Amino acid sequence: MLARSELPPDTTELARYLIGKVVVRTTPEGVLSGRIVETEAYPVGDAAGHAYRGETARTHALFLDRGHAYVYLAYGVSWMLNVSSEAAGVGAGVLIRALSPLEGIATMQRNRRIQNLRDLARGPGRLAAALDIDRRVDGIDLCRRGPLWIARDAGDTPDDTPDVGTSTRIGLSQEAQRLLRFYVRGDRFVSGPKALNR
């Protein structure tokens, strides 16, 4: 489990830092987990971020101290998992865009109603569905063991860092050209078009 003191206090740095870390979800069916292979940063003052217009009941978790879950429903269809990323009272976050499945794969396949391993958690809506993440875990402290937390991968050492690429973010109409998306180069679980994953 990651301590809050380990999390960089800057949104963009945190988005890069989270690559290679592990999202862990405990459910009645057992533990589900996946290694983070893609993130997007939504820093302070970003017009594309949910915190841009200030704190609301919906976005409250984005204004918690870094390391809390912010979960919202996109387009009324898919839940999205974000990590609050600044000091308490400052709204910003990191969207977790894709995971490489590790534990509980059979349960994730049932949750998604698919068998295809590559598409199980490749994309933010898919990973939330696979891990049974919804509004119930909004605001949860991801630096404490519970129903949802972030851990260090067993092989995560300073000498074993993934080859991280950077690109523009996906599916935005505002501030779309900012290089705030991070991904593991060559990883088959990364989402998005090939042109952005070189």
Secondary structure by P-SEA (a helix, b strand, c coil): ccccccccccaaaaaaaaccbbbbbbccccbbbbccccccccccccccccccccccccccccccccbbbbbbbccccbbbbbbbcccccbbbbccccccccccaaaaaaaaacccccccccccaaaaaaaacccccccccccccccccccccccccccccccbbbbbccccccccccccccccccccccccccccccc
